[in-house]
Amino acid sequence: MPDRRGFINITSKIEELVQRSGVTEGLCLVNAMHITASVFINDNESGLHHDYEAWLEKLAPHAPTTAYRHNRTGEDNADAHLKRQIMGREVVVAITKGKLDFGPWEQIFYGEFDGRRRKRVLVKIIGE
């Protein structure tokens, strides 16, 4: 991701992976494999995404970077670590009749809080 922060709806990609797996009853784990990124479930509504960004910035502001002891290591991403902790590392979604079993409006998002590094998402699908 070229931007430092952002949210990407990855629901369709995860649905495609579930379909390709052939699993009809089971579980799908989606995990952000980096300490400054998150995977979470919520509504795909732009106002909510804006509210998340504003709320997270109030809780763990990026600046001043000198406010964080972690940044004394030469990094400037201590806030990204804290934001990831708030938003979570992973989600698990039930698979029922070959489809992700969501509640109303639920979708899966990748949250990026320090987008200058190459990152990956792990998806594990288990079941029958």
C-alpha positions in Angstrom: 0.0 0.0 0.0 1.6 3.3 -1.0 -0.2 5.3 1.7 0.9 5.2 5.3 -2.6 4.3 6.5 -5.8 3.0 4.9 -8.5 0.3 4.9 -8.9 -2.2 2.1 -12.1 -4.3 1.7 -10.7 -7.9 1.1 -14.1 -9.7 1.4 -14.3 -10.7 -2.3 -10.8 -12.1 -2.3 -11.5 -14.2 0.8 -14.8 -15.4 -0.7 -12.9 -16.4 -3.8 -10.4 -18.4 -1.7 -13.2 -20.1 0.2 -14.9 -21.1 -3.1 -11.7 -22.4 -4.5 -11.0 -24.5 -1.4 -14.1 -26.5 -1.8 -14.9 -26.4 1.9 -18.6 -26.2 2.6 -18.6 -26.4 6.4 -15.7 -25.0 8.4 -13.8 -22.0 9.4 -11.7 -19.3 7.6 -8.9 -17.5 9.5 -7.7 -14.3 8.0 -4.5 -12.9 9.7 -2.5 -9.7 9.2 1.0 -11.0 9.2 2.7 -7.8 10.4 2.8 -6.0 13.7 1.6 -2.7 12.1 -1.4 -4.0 10.2 -4.8 -5.4 11.1 -7.6 -7.5 9.9 -11.1 -6.7 11.2 -14.8 -7.1 10.4 -17.2 -4.2 10.1 -19.4 -2.3 7.8 -18.2 -1.0 4.4 -19.3 2.6 4.9 -17.0 5.5 4.1 -18.2 7.6 7.0 -17.3 4.8 9.4 -13.9 4.4 7.8 -13.3 8.2 8.3 -14.5 7.9 11.9 -12.1 5.0 12.5 -9.2 7.1 11.2 -10.1 10.1 13.3 -10.7 7.9 16.4 -7.4 6.0 16.0 -5.5 9.2 15.5 -6.9 10.6 18.8 -6.0 7.4 20.7 -2.5 7.0 19.2 -1.5 10.2 17.3 1.4 9.8 14.8 2.9 13.1 15.9 4.9 14.1 17.7 6.9 11.0 17.0 9.3 12.0 19.8 6.5 11.2 22.3 7.1 7.4 21.8 10.0 5.5 23.3 9.8 2.9 20.5 10.7 5.6 18.0 14.1 6.1 19.7 15.1 2.9 17.8 15.1 4.9 14.6 11.5 4.1 13.6 8.6 6.5 13.5 5.8 4.0 13.6 5.0 3.5 17.3 1.5 4.8 16.7 1.0 2.1 14.0 1.8 -0.6 16.6 -0.8 0.8 19.0 -3.4 1.2 16.3 -3.0 -2.4 15.2 -3.4 -3.5 18.8 -6.7 -1.7 19.0 -8.0 -3.0 15.6 -6.9 -6.6 16.1 -4.7 -9.1 14.4 -7.1 -11.6 12.9 -10.7 -12.7 12.3 -12.3 -16.1 12.1 -15.4 -16.5 10.0 -17.6 -19.6 9.8 -18.2 -21.2 6.5 -21.7 -22.5 6.0 -22.9 -24.1 2.8 -19.7 -23.1 1.0 -20.0 -19.3 1.9 -18.7 -17.0 4.6 -21.4 -16.8 7.2 -21.6 -13.1 8.0 -24.1 -11.1 10.0 -25.8 -8.1 8.4 -23.4 -5.6 6.8 -20.3 -7.5 7.9 -17.3 -7.5 5.6 -13.5 -8.2 6.1 -11.0 -5.4 6.0 -7.2 -5.1 6.0 -6.1 -2.1 8.0 -2.7 -0.6 7.2 -1.1 1.7 9.7 2.5 1.9 8.4 2.3 1.3 4.7 5.9 1.6 3.7 6.8 -2.0 4.1 5.9 -5.1 2.1 3.3 -7.1 4.0 1.1 -10.2 3.6 -2.2 -11.6 4.8 -2.4 -15.3 5.8 -5.7 -17.1 5.0 -6.3 -20.6 6.5 -9.4 -22.5 5.5 -10.3 -25.7 7.4 -13.3 -27.9 7.2 -15.0 -30.4 5.0 
